[in-house]
């Protein structure tokens, strides 16, 4: 299939995904005629890149736009504006935000998603064989005995006994259901996976099992992941780099250890202060943010974080700070990123 929006076939230093100024605004409708009375700016100018076989953690409070970003990248939502450049195995680049849904279909074999809720993301009328095998049937990859053998392989890969492939989702625990969802995601050998809070609905002990499984599968299969979560300690465990979101924008992005130990944005500092220290003798200095998270339907002027920032100056309410590289591969959207001495883990 030919793509109209392939403009560059040169390799870009191993970058598999490049998101530029991505926006997803949902209309707010009211009145008798249900006309648009405004917009919810769920994602408002997000930009980042992702290298092949890398894990990028996307973290932030509930409602900050993490899940919407992931769904928009995979075209489960049509973006309002922006570019989503995906590099195919042959080196050609496709702007996923611009191609048609027919052109998008073959890319869905390469770009997959793990959904957050293992209870609602699986069809209760399907057996495990049908759930895991459905993508293989839709894309014409396997059928009959070959399909059943592939389902058995996938179940073993995620730690499930193939004997249970005739059972239904309600016969499994939450952790087992998430493993079924993971096997379904892996069925087409994807290159890029968006994992939308895959462990948030699970018990802590099961969370560790699923995270370790993801780490092992990543090493074995060479997976590239966007790992979405609201728990910074979970993101730290699995991510090479972390991007912090606040009210639809990325406010900081850096290597995991760098961001946790030397944050450059006051919001990141507050998130890091909530991570329990590994040493029980260290008393954490928790930063309690005042006020509420602004509404994405009416975000504040200037820096979106300034109403809750203890370092805010007049310029913060007047000018929006761009996301700039303040240190090598360390990006922050703060007017005073190079001046503030912020505390990280152990700080």
C-alpha positions as CSV (number, residue, x, y, z in Angstrom):
1,X,0.0,0.0,0.0
2,X,1.3,3.5,-0.9
3,X,1.0,6.3,1.6
4,X,0.5,9.9,0.5
5,X,2.2,11.2,3.7
6,X,5.5,9.4,3.5
7,X,8.0,12.2,3.0
8,X,11.3,10.8,4.2
9,X,12.8,7.3,3.8
10,X,16.1,8.0,5.6
11,X,16.7,6.5,9.1
12,X,16.5,8.9,12.0
13,X,18.9,7.6,14.5
14,X,16.7,4.7,15.6
15,X,13.6,6.8,16.2
16,X,10.5,4.8,15.7
17,X,7.9,7.4,16.7
18,X,8.0,11.2,16.5
19,X,5.1,13.2,17.8
20,X,4.9,16.9,16.9
21,X,2.5,19.4,18.5
22,X,-0.3,16.8,18.9
23,X,-3.7,18.2,19.9
24,X,-6.9,16.5,20.8
25,X,-9.8,18.9,21.6
26,X,-13.2,17.5,22.3
27,X,-16.2,19.8,21.7
28,X,-18.5,20.7,24.6
29,X,-22.1,20.8,23.4
30,X,-25.0,22.5,24.9
31,X,-28.4,24.0,24.2
32,X,-31.3,22.7,22.3
33,X,-29.3,22.3,19.0
34,X,-26.3,20.8,20.8
35,X,-23.9,23.3,19.3
36,X,-20.3,23.4,20.4
37,X,-20.0,25.9,23.3
38,X,-16.3,25.3,23.8
39,X,-13.6,22.7,23.8
40,X,-11.9,20.4,26.3
41,X,-8.2,20.6,25.5
42,X,-7.4,17.0,26.6
43,X,-4.1,17.1,24.7
44,X,-2.7,20.5,23.8
45,X,0.5,20.6,21.9
46,X,2.4,17.4,23.0
47,X,5.7,16.7,21.3
48,X,8.2,13.8,22.0
49,X,10.2,11.1,20.3
50,X,10.6,7.4,21.0
51,X,13.6,5.3,20.0
52,X,13.3,1.7,18.9
53,X,13.3,-0.9,21.8
54,X,12.9,2.0,24.3
55,X,10.3,2.4,27.0
56,X,8.9,5.9,27.5
57,X,6.9,6.3,30.7
58,X,4.0,8.8,30.5
59,X,3.1,10.0,34.0
60,X,0.7,12.5,35.5
61,X,-2.4,13.0,37.6
62,X,-5.7,11.5,36.5
63,X,-7.3,13.7,33.7
64,X,-4.0,15.1,32.5
65,X,-4.4,13.6,29.0
66,X,-2.1,10.6,29.2
67,X,-4.6,8.0,27.9
68,X,-6.0,10.4,25.3
69,X,-2.4,10.9,24.0
70,X,-1.9,7.2,23.6
71,X,-5.3,6.6,21.9
72,X,-4.7,9.5,19.6
73,X,-1.3,8.2,18.5
74,X,-2.9,4.9,17.5
75,X,-5.8,6.7,15.8
76,X,-8.4,5.4,18.1
77,X,-9.2,9.2,18.1
78,X,-8.8,11.4,15.1
79,X,-6.4,14.2,16.2
80,X,-7.5,17.8,16.1
81,X,-4.0,18.9,14.9
82,X,-0.4,17.8,14.9
83,X,1.8,15.1,13.4
84,X,2.5,11.5,14.4
85,X,5.4,10.1,12.4
86,X,5.9,6.4,12.6
87,X,8.9,4.7,11.1
88,X,8.1,1.4,9.4
89,X,10.5,-1.6,9.2
90,X,11.7,-0.6,5.7
91,X,12.7,2.9,7.0
92,X,9.9,4.9,5.5
93,X,8.0,7.3,7.7
94,X,4.2,7.6,7.8
95,X,2.2,10.5,9.4
96,X,-0.4,8.4,11.2
97,X,-2.4,11.5,12.0
98,X,-3.1,12.2,8.3
99,X,-3.6,8.8,6.6
100,X,-7.0,7.3,5.9
101,X,-8.5,4.5,8.1
102,X,-8.0,2.0,5.2
103,X,-4.3,3.0,5.1
104,X,-4.2,2.6,8.9
105,X,-5.4,-1.0,8.9
106,X,-2.0,-2.7,8.0
107,X,-0.3,-0.5,10.6
108,X,-2.4,-1.9,13.3
109,X,-0.4,-5.1,13.1
110,X,2.7,-3.1,14.1
111,X,1.1,-0.6,16.6
112,X,-1.0,-2.2,19.4
113,X,-2.5,-1.2,22.7
114,X,-2.9,-2.8,26.1
115,X,-6.0,-1.4,27.7
116,X,-6.3,-0.4,31.3
117,X,-9.2,-2.5,32.6
118,X,-8.8,-6.2,32.2
119,X,-12.5,-6.7,33.2
120,X,-14.1,-4.5,30.5
121,X,-11.6,-4.8,27.7
122,X,-12.3,-8.6,27.1
123,X,-15.5,-9.7,25.4
124,X,-17.3,-11.9,28.0
125,X,-18.9,-14.0,25.3
126,X,-15.5,-15.0,23.8
127,X,-13.3,-17.9,25.0
128,X,-9.7,-17.2,25.5
129,X,-9.0,-18.9,22.2
130,X,-11.3,-16.5,20.4
131,X,-10.0,-13.4,22.3
132,X,-6.3,-14.1,21.5
133,X,-7.0,-15.5,18.0
134,X,-9.4,-12.7,16.8
135,X,-6.6,-10.4,15.5
136,X,-5.0,-13.3,13.7
137,X,-8.3,-14.1,12.0
138,X,-9.0,-10.4,11.1
139,X,-5.6,-9.9,9.5
140,X,-5.6,-13.3,7.8
141,X,-2.5,-14.5,9.6
142,X,-3.7,-17.9,10.8
143,X,-6.7,-20.2,11.0
144,X,-7.7,-23.7,12.1
145,X,-5.0,-25.8,13.8
146,X,-2.3,-23.2,13.0
147,X,-4.4,-20.6,14.9
148,X,-4.8,-22.9,17.9
149,X,-1.1,-23.6,18.0
150,X,-0.3,-19.9,17.9
151,X,-2.8,-19.1,20.7
152,X,-1.1,-21.9,22.8
153,X,2.3,-20.3,22.2
154,X,1.1,-16.9,23.2
155,X,-0.6,-18.2,26.4
156,X,2.7,-19.9,27.4
157,X,4.6,-16.7,26.7
158,X,2.5,-14.7,29.2
159,X,2.5,-17.4,31.8
160,X,-0.9,-19.0,31.2
161,X,-1.6,-22.7,30.7
162,X,-3.0,-23.4,27.2
163,X,-5.3,-26.0,28.7
164,X,-7.5,-23.1,29.7
165,X,-8.0,-21.7,26.2
166,X,-11.6,-22.9,26.1
167,X,-12.6,-20.9,29.3
168,X,-14.2,-17.5,29.4
169,X,-12.8,-14.3,31.0
170,X,-15.0,-14.5,34.1
171,X,-13.2,-17.7,35.1
172,X,-9.9,-15.9,35.5
173,X,-8.5,-13.5,38.1
174,X,-7.7,-9.9,37.3
175,X,-4.0,-10.6,36.8
176,X,-4.8,-13.6,34.5
177,X,-7.2,-11.4,32.5
178,X,-4.5,-8.8,32.0
179,X,-2.2,-11.6,30.8
180,X,-4.9,-12.6,28.3
181,X,-5.0,-9.0,27.1
182,X,-1.2,-8.9,26.8
183,X,-1.3,-12.1,24.7
184,X,-3.9,-10.6,22.5
185,X,-1.7,-7.5,22.0
186,X,1.3,-9.6,21.2
187,X,-0.5,-11.9,18.7
188,X,0.5,-9.9,15.6
189,X,4.2,-9.4,16.7
190,X,3.8,-5.6,17.1
191,X,6.8,-3.2,17.1
192,X,5.2,-0.5,19.1
193,X,2.8,-1.0,22.1
194,X,0.9,1.6,24.1
195,X,0.3,0.2,27.5
196,X,-2.5,2.2,29.2
197,X,-2.1,1.8,32.9
198,X,-1.9,-2.0,32.5
199,X,-1.3,-2.7,36.3
200,X,-3.5,0.0,38.0
201,X,-6.5,-2.3,38.4
202,X,-4.4,-5.1,39.9
203,X,-3.2,-6.0,43.5
204,X,0.3,-4.9,44.3
205,X,1.8,-8.4,44.2
206,X,0.2,-9.0,40.8
207,X,1.4,-5.6,39.6
208,X,5.0,-6.8,40.2
209,X,4.4,-10.0,38.3
210,X,2.9,-8.2,35.2
211,X,5.7,-5.6,35.2
212,X,8.4,-8.3,35.4
213,X,6.6,-10.1,32.6
214,X,6.6,-7.0,30.4
215,X,10.3,-6.5,31.1
216,X,11.1,-10.0,30.1
217,X,9.0,-9.9,26.9
218,X,10.6,-6.6,26.0
219,X,14.0,-8.2,26.2
220,X,13.0,-11.3,24.3
221,X,10.9,-9.6,21.5
222,X,12.6,-6.3,21.3
223,X,9.4,-4.3,22.0
224,X,9.1,-0.6,22.1
225,X,6.6,0.8,24.6
226,X,4.8,3.9,25.8
227,X,4.0,3.0,29.4
228,X,1.2,5.2,30.8
229,X,0.7,5.4,34.5
230,X,-0.1,7.8,37.4
231,X,2.3,6.1,39.8
232,X,5.8,7.4,39.4
233,X,7.3,4.5,41.3
234,X,5.7,2.0,38.8
235,X,7.0,4.1,35.8
236,X,10.5,4.2,37.3
237,X,10.6,0.4,37.5
238,X,10.1,-0.1,33.7
239,X,11.0,3.1,31.8
240,X,14.2,4.2,30.2
241,X,12.8,7.8,29.9
242,X,9.9,9.6,31.6
243,X,7.6,12.3,30.3
244,X,5.5,14.2,32.9
245,X,2.2,15.5,31.7
246,X,0.0,18.3,33.3
247,X,-3.3,19.6,31.9
248,X,-2.7,18.3,28.4
249,X,1.0,19.3,28.1
250,X,4.4,17.6,28.7
251,X,6.1,19.8,31.3
252,X,9.3,17.7,31.6
253,X,11.0,14.8,29.9
254,X,14.4,13.1,30.7
255,X,16.1,9.8,31.4
256,X,14.3,8.1,34.4
257,X,17.2,8.4,36.9
258,X,17.9,12.0,35.8
259,X,14.3,13.1,36.1
260,X,13.9,11.5,39.6
261,X,17.1,12.7,41.0
262,X,17.4,16.1,39.4
263,X,13.9,17.4,38.4
264,X,13.8,20.7,36.5
265,X,10.1,21.4,36.8
266,X,8.2,22.2,40.1
267,X,5.4,19.8,39.3
268,X,7.9,17.0,38.8
269,X,9.4,17.9,42.1
270,X,6.0,17.5,43.8
271,X,5.4,14.1,42.1
272,X,8.9,12.9,43.1
273,X,8.3,13.9,46.7
274,X,5.4,11.4,46.9
275,X,7.6,8.4,46.0
276,X,8.5,6.5,49.2
277,X,12.3,6.4,49.7
278,X,14.0,3.0,49.5
279,X,15.8,3.7,52.9
280,X,13.3,3.6,55.7
281,X,15.5,5.9,57.8
282,X,15.0,8.7,55.3
283,X,12.0,10.9,56.3
284,X,10.3,12.0,53.0
285,X,9.7,15.8,52.6
286,X,6.3,15.6,50.9
287,X,5.3,18.6,48.9
288,X,1.5,19.3,49.1
289,X,0.2,21.2,46.2
290,X,-2.4,23.8,47.0
291,X,-5.6,24.3,44.9
292,X,-7.2,22.0,42.3
293,X,-6.0,20.9,38.9
294,X,-7.2,23.4,36.3
295,X,-10.0,22.4,34.0
296,X,-8.8,21.5,30.5
297,X,-11.9,23.3,29.2
298,X,-10.5,26.6,30.6
299,X,-6.8,26.3,31.3
300,X,-5.0,29.2,32.9
301,X,-3.0,31.7,30.9
302,X,0.8,31.4,30.8
303,X,2.2,28.3,32.5
304,X,-0.6,25.9,33.2
305,X,1.0,25.0,36.5
306,X,1.5,28.6,37.8
307,X,-1.7,28.7,40.0
308,X,-0.3,25.8,42.2
309,X,3.5,26.6,41.9
310,X,5.3,27.8,45.0
311,X,8.0,29.4,42.8
312,X,5.7,31.3,40.5
313,X,6.6,34.8,39.3
314,X,4.6,37.4,37.4
315,X,6.0,36.1,34.0
316,X,4.6,32.7,34.7
317,X,1.0,33.9,34.4
318,X,1.7,36.0,31.3
319,X,3.9,33.8,29.0
320,X,3.7,30.1,28.4
321,X,7.1,28.5,28.7
322,X,8.1,26.3,25.7
323,X,9.5,22.8,26.3
324,X,13.2,23.3,25.9
325,X,16.3,21.2,26.2
326,X,17.8,22.6,29.4
327,X,20.5,19.8,29.6
328,X,21.4,17.1,27.1
329,X,18.2,15.1,26.5
330,X,16.6,16.8,29.5
331,X,13.6,18.9,28.5
332,X,11.5,21.2,30.8
333,X,8.7,23.8,30.3
334,X,9.6,26.2,33.0
335,X,10.9,29.8,32.8
336,X,13.3,29.1,35.7
337,X,14.3,25.6,34.9
338,X,18.0,26.5,35.1
339,X,17.7,28.7,38.2
340,X,15.7,26.6,40.6
341,X,17.4,24.0,42.9
342,X,14.7,21.3,43.1
343,X,14.8,18.3,45.3
344,X,14.8,14.8,43.8
345,X,14.7,11.3,45.4
346,X,17.0,11.4,48.3
347,X,17.3,15.2,48.1
